[in-house]
Amino acid sequence: MGKAFKRPESLSENHTHYCPGCTHGVIHRLVAEVIDELGIRGRTVGIAPVGCAVLAYNYFTFDFQEAAHGRAPAMATGIKRVRPDLMVFTYQGDGDLASIGMGEIIHAANRGEKFTTIFVNNAVYGMTGGQMAPTTMPGQRTTTTPFGRDAESIGMPVKMAELLAALETPGYIARQTVIRPKYIVRAKKAIKKAFTYQMENRCFSLVELISTCPTNWGLTPAEAVNWAEDTLLSYYKLGEYKTPPE
């Protein structure tokens, strides 16, 4: 009997360090599957962030670089400009991309750099202890907002997909999630489309993926999925926000 399901060649056999219920592992697999299906593993370079995915280079079987906090887009820009034949992507969380790296990602997108960004949004700083992130929801409790995020004094959560889609420079910007199987199928399609646009040298591309963080949310994995679906998806609407002209 043949195998119906197997590990992608682009994914290593190392056990990940992620917490139970975290969806980084799901996203890793989707990225690996897309790279295999497009046949680009031999010329792909990933850029790991500072955050929960800081050890991402241990989980893939192609070249990886490690960037300073928030600077993955700058490193990706340099690699892609020097070696435009390579497929380059950054893998970043909301703290890395939307806080210290906000300027980096906006200007890379505005310049139309021809790399891809996988943006994992779990509405909290995961690796450093659960502090409030730019994407934390109003009223959401974190270690730095024990009474909940006060939108009146701190502001509303930043919607990165909408923010980047407002730029005049052509690009592909989408938001999906991986919290349930029905969403995972759509997420993979978006990731594949983003990499395909890069292969065609069309535009900058970013796929935002709504994720879960049961540990720092103080919820069970099942509760975290429900909270993400009920709360995050009502604010962070799924869909394609920008596509390049044909």
FENKACOR-V305664 format. One line per field, one symbol per residue. phi: phi as a letter, one per 40 degrees, with the letter a starting at -180 (. if undefined). burial: 1 if it has 24 or more other ideal C-beta (glycine too) atoms within 12 Angstrom, else 0. A space follows every 10 residues. Layout:
phi=???
burial=???
//
This chain:
phi=.cccaacccc bccccccccd gcbdcccdcc ccccccccgb dcbbbcbccc idccbdccbb bbcbbbbcdg bdccccdccc ccbccccbab bbccccccbc bdcccccccc cgccbbbbbc bbgacccchg ccbdbccdgc cbcbbcbgcc cccbgcdccc cccccccccd abbabbabca dcccdcccdc ccccccccdc fcacbabcbc bbaddccgbc dccccccccc bcccbcccic cabccc
burial=0000000101 1000010110 1111111111 1111110101 1011111111 1111110011 1111111011 1111111111 0000011111 1111111111 1101110110 1111111111 1111111101 1111111101 1100100010 0000001111 1011101011 1111111110 0011011101 1111111110 0111111111 1111111010 0001101100 1110110111 110100
//
